[in-house]
Amino acid sequence: MALRVLLMIVAASHVTAIPILQGNMYTNPVINSNHPDPGVLIHEGTIFAATTSGDAPDAFPIMADYATSQVSKDMVNWQLAAYVFPSNSSTRPVWAVSDFWAPEIHKISENQFNVYFAARHNDGTLCVGVAVASNPLGPYSDIGSPLVYTPGMGNIDASFFRDGDSDYLIWKRDGNGAVPPVPTPIFVQQIVNNGRSRTGKAYVAITNDQPWEDMLVEGPWIVHTGNGFTSPNYAIGVGRSSNITGPYEKFSANPILRHDADTIDPTQFTGPGHCSVVQTTLAKRWYIVYHAWHNGKVGGSNPRVMNVDEVVFDGSGWPAMADNRTTPTHTPQPFPRM
C-alpha cells in the first residue's frame, strides 16, 4: 500500500488544569492557562503533553492526563507531572540560555524517549536540541550540543516521524526572524543514532508560498500553520505526500482550522495553531491538540490556552474538523473516545 504522509503545519504552568465539564461533555479550553505549542504522546494509556515555557526557570512542563476514572483517560483532565529540565537539573543543555520553545516527546524504543525542542544558543542563535530519557516523565539529559545549528539563521519547531525502519527529523528554518525576513522552509532529514544525529540530505518539504500563510509556515506535525503566532490569522493547514521527503501537495481548502468569525465573544478563540494530531488507542479516533488565544486577549502576557477537537478524514483522505467545522469548538463537546 502506498505511503501517504500528512504534514500539519501552523503559519509558567499551573499545577492543575480544570476544564469546564458538564456530565460526559467538556468545553474548550482543556487547559485555561499558558501552554503553547503542545507536543502530545499517548503511551500505555496515558496522554502526555509537553509545552513551551519561554524563559521560566523550570523548562518545558509535562502535563499528564490523569482522568478521574481509573479505567480510562479522557484527554481533558490534565495535571502537571514533571518538567523536561527542572531548574535544579544538572542535565540541562549547557549551550542554551533562553527561549525554550515547542517541545515534543517521542518514543524511540521500549526504553528510550526523546524530547525535541528549540532554544537559544549562548551566541544568540535559535537551535534545535534533543534530550533523552528512559521514561516519558524523565529525567531527561541533553545530548550536549544542538542537533540543528546554522550560524546566523534560527531553526525551531522540531518534530519526529518514523517511516518503516527509518527515522526523520522535521523542523522549520526561522526565516521570518531574519532581517530582512526570508522564506521559512520546513525541512525533513533522516536521523540515526537513536534519533541523536542527522545524516544525508535535508529536503525542503514545503515553504510559505500561499497567501493565507503570509510570512511563515511553522509548527510541523506529520501524520501547516500560517501567519505569525501573534496574528489573529494564525491558522492550521495540511499537505500530503507519498514520500516523507516530498514533494508535498497542499490542500486546496487550507486552512482547515482558523479563527472564529466572531472576534469579540470572549468564549471563542483567535489564532489556533501549533498542533499535535494523535489517534486514540482503542477507539482509533483522531484528535487535534493545539493552542489558541481567547478573543480580545492576543499577544503580550495573555495566555495561549490548550484546546482539543476531533479530526475526521474525507473520502479522498484529506483531514477536516469534525462536524464540518473550520473553527475551534467553544460549546460542550463529547469527551474524546479513547
Secondary structure, 3 states (H helix, E strand, C coil): CCCCEEEEEECCCCCEECCEEECCEEECCCECCCCCCCEEEEECCEEEEECCCECCCCEEEEEECCCCCCCCCCCCCEEEEEEEECCCCCCCCCCEEEEEEEEEEEEEECCEEEEEEEEEECCCCEEEEEEEECCCCCCCEECCCCCECECCECEEEEEEEEECCEEEEEEEECHHHCCCCCCCCEEEEEEECCCCEEEEEEEEEECCCCHHHCCCEEEEEECCEECCCCCCCCEEEEEEECCCCCCCEECCCCCCECCCCCCCCCCCEEEEEEEEEEECCCCCCEEEEEEEEECCCCCCCCCEEEEEEEEEECCCCCEEEHHHCCCCCCCCEECCCC
